[in-house]
Amino acid sequence: MKKIILGSTILLIICISPIKIHAKLINRLHFEISYDYSLGLSHAVAGHNLPQGYMETSGSMLHFMGIYDLNQSFSIGAGIGIDSYKSNIKTLPIFGTFRYRPFYDITVKNIYAYTNIGYGIPYNNDRSLSSGLLFNLGIGWQKMFRSHFGINAHIGYCLNQFKDHAGYSWEGYTFDQKISIWRNSLSFGFGFTF
């Protein structure tokens, strides 16, 4: 009889544990969609800064991320986006994200620091999509109204590489060759968290 009770108890624990673990995972997992405006500061090719006004430096970024809260302070995640710049450069970045919330005080607990590291992937050698590295670093503010609905605002520094850019023009001449452009910019974003 003791074996039957012990076996039933163990079976019950095995059956209930995944339900509790699943509920905990769902509460920690969030999805975020955000729009960022990117204000270009400078561009460089082969280590040489391009003159101001050479390229239109502003752009728009639409990103979708899955974020998992490890605890109250740390979150990790992954995302994909569509970035489009007025200089006719487009990227399809895939990136990892890391967030740190250093404050526990009720008035500032919604502030976090973040970094995104990733790579813009080309699509079947489509020359309209530039590949290259992506690095973002900034601060943000997130307000959750429910466990799976909130808003998010952030500001940050962006470093992008546009690798194998198809062409450029210089002093009235147009060149069609593969070049790598490094872009420094500030981004201002707003999004929704689910």
N, C-alpha and C positions, 0 to 999 in steps of 0.2 A: 504494500500500500504506500509506503514511504517513497518507493521508486516511482510509482505512478504520479504522486503529488509533486515530487521533485522534477520528473520529466515534463509534467504539465506546466509547472512554473517556468522552467527553462524555455519551453516552446512558446509560452505566452510572452516572455521577455524578448525572445527572438522576433516574434511577430510584431510587438508594439514598438520596439526600438527603432526600426526604419521609419515608422510614422512620425515619431518625435524628431528624428534626425532630418527627415524630409521637411517638416514644418520649420525647423531652425534654418535650413538651407534657403528655403523660400523667403524667409524674413530678412536674410542677409544679402540676397541677390537683388540687384536693381538694374534697370535699363535707363539709359539717358539718351536723349536726342538734343543736339545743340546746334545753334547757328553762331558762327564767329565772323566778325569783320576783321580783316587783316590789313593793317596799315604798314606798308613797306618802308623800311628805313634805308636800306642799301642793298645793292647787288654787286657781286664780284664774279669775274671770270678769270681763271688761271691766276688768282691772287691779286688781280687788279680791280679796283673799284670802278664801276661804271659811273659815268657822270649823272648827276641828278637830272631827271627828266628824260633820260635815255629810254627807260622802260616805265610803263604805267605800273605803279607799285602796289595798288590796293587789290584786294581780292575777297572772296567769300568762301567760307568753309562750312559744310554740313556734315556733322559727325554723329554716328550711332555707336554707343558703348554698352557693354555689359560689365557691371561693377559688382564685386563681391566684398562685403565688409568683413575683414578678418577679425576685428574687434572694434571698440569705439574710436580708436586712433588711426588704424591703418586699413586701407582698401586697395585692392588690385583689380585690374580688369583688362579687357581687350576691346578694340574698336575698329571701325572701318569708316571711311568718309569719302566725300567728293569735294575737292578743292578746285576752285576756278579763279584765275587771276586775270585782270584786265589786259595784261600783256600777252594774252592768248595762250597761256600755259595752264594745263589742267593736270591734276594728279588724283590718283585713287590710293590714298594711304591706308595701310593696315598697321596698327600700333598697339602697344601695351601701355597701360596707364597705372600710375601709383599715386595714391593720395594719403596725406598725413594731416590729422586734426590734432594740433598740439594743445588746444585749450579745452578745459572742462567746465569753465565758468558759464553759466546760463546765458549771459549777454553776448559772449563771443564764441560759443561752442560750434557755431555753424561755419566758421572760417576754416579753410583748409589750404594747404600747399599741394601742388600737383606737378607731375612731370609726365610727359608722353614721349615715348621713343618708338620709332617705327620706320617704315619704308614704303615709298610710293611704288606700287607695282604697275608695270606696263601691261597692256591688254593686247595680246597677239601682235606684238611689235607695232602697235598703232602709234604713229608718230605724234598724234595729238595728245597722248597721255605720257607725261614725263615720269620717269622713275627717279628714285633718289632717297636719301636719308631725311628723317624728320626728327626734330627735337623741340619740345615745348617745355617751358618752366614758368610757373606762375602761382597766383593765389586766387581763391574762389570763395564764394559764399553760397551755402545751400540751405534752403528752408523746406522742411518736410511738413506738409499739412496732414498727411496720413502716412501709414507705414509704407505705402507704395504710390504716393503722389507728392511731388514737390517741385520747386523751382530752383534754378541754379544760375548764378552769374559769375563770370571769371574774367581776369585780365592776365596776360602773360607775354613772354618773349618767345618768338619762334625762330628757329634756324631750319631752313629747308634747302635741300639740294635738288636741282632740276637737272638730272643727268640725261645725256644724249638729246639735249634740246635741238630741234630740227633746224633752226636757222635764226639769223638775226640781221639787223641792218646797222650800218655804221657810216655816218656822214654821207648818206644818200646811196650807199652801196649795200646790196643784199647778199648775204652769204648763206649757203645751205651746207652746213657741216655739223657734226656732232660736237657739242660743247657742254660743259657742266657749269651751271650757274648756282652760286650760293646766295641765298636771300635771307636777310635779317629783317624782322618785322615785330610789331606789337599786335596782339590780337585782343579783341573785346568780344565776349560771348555771352549768350543767354540760352538757357535750355530748360527742358522739363525732365524730371526724374520719375520713373514708374517702378 
